[in-house]
Amino acid sequence: MKQFTIRRILIERGAESDSLAKVIPKRLPDIPKELVDSHDLALPEGTEEMDKESLRIIHHKGEFLKPCPGTKRYICCGYQILNIGINCPMDCSYCFLQSYINQPSLRVYTNLPEKLDEIGEYIDSFPGRIFRIGTGEFTDSLALNYLTGWTDYLLPVFSHRKNCILELKTKTSSVQSLLKSIHRERIVVAWSLNSPRVVTGEERKTASLRERILAAHDCQKAGFVLAFHFDPLFYYPRWDEDLEEPVRLLEKYIDPESIIWISLGSFRYMPALKWAIKRRFPKTKIFDGEFVTGLDRKLRYFKPIRIEMYSKLAERLKKWHEDLGIYLCMESGDVWKQSFGWSPKTSINLSRYLDNRVRKLMVG
């Protein structure tokens, strides 16, 4: 299991009595600890602006379970985000969190275990609804699991509830805790995949492409349902040839019958993010393409380029297996139609489509 460098632990006032606030420092006994105020964001001299080597322990005062912040102008999947923290120890050049540099450090919400009963009661109050819940929106689901033990207390809560699934999305190969767990039902283990060029050049400190898929193989063999996310896709010469490698590895190591879904999405960003990326990764090539402002004010590849990427990759995946639950992330109905030959037309219909995937593979 890969362990990342942590140079200091910052415990915000108000978090001292939380269960995880007591456990985590014991797992890093030799690391300096400091009690700080929530507004104290000063970085030690010489610290990189994202401060990925400081672990900040926080008593979260907001909601833990929230709908994915999509936009009405594009078709959204109706995902629910379980907020376990912000930032991760890996360093992808395109990470949207770089525009949130007013919140540096690895931020872990240590009162989540105390809130799980409340979250469970909320889910139980809607027995006719399917909750698709994920922890990988603002942080990697497994990268810090060796310190936080997230899977130890999340899996028991969600695996026995018949109207929800928990998706753990990662770019690591750190699945040892999952393989030791007795909980398999309604737990989806998901990996972000990309071309070897993007993984090695733009996704620093992550597991290699092969390591990710071998970890997925181990999880599938142990009884977990899998998902994969080709997002963000980057357009450059021979991009489609480069994406043959992840598909080839999937064909070699993964049984497609227990894949619940595969999402496709293209690189998109808010204007302010570009300058944060350029500052931190001056040699990156991700802005070499042509972009246009979308309906959500994010810059995206021109529509014909996105359609080309989606249609080619989807066609290649379907040659492997016809029923993979392929869907697009935050795209318009006409892009769906031109890429796949069909469109859910609305976010409600896409939610129903994915809910039916859950019923087929995990609930029904």
VENLIN-V35613 format. One record per helix or strand. SS is the DSSP state (2 for helix, 1 for strand). FROM is the first residue (numbers start at 1). LEN is the number of residues. If there is no record, write none. Layout:
SS_FROM_LEN + SS_FROM_LEN
//
This chain:
1_8_5 + 2_19_9 + 1_32_5 + 1_54_5 + 1_65_3 + 1_75_1 + 1_80_3 + 1_85_2 + 1_91_2 + 2_96_5 + 1_106_4 + 2_112_13 + 1_131_4 + 2_145_4 + 2_150_10 + 1_164_7 + 2_176_5 + 1_187_6 + 2_196_7 + 1_203_2 + 2_209_13 + 1_225_9 + 2_239_4 + 2_244_10 + 2_256_3 + 1_259_8 + 1_268_2 + 2_271_10 + 1_291_3 + 1_299_3 + 2_303_18 + 1_326_3 + 1_331_1 + 2_333_8 + 2_347_17
//
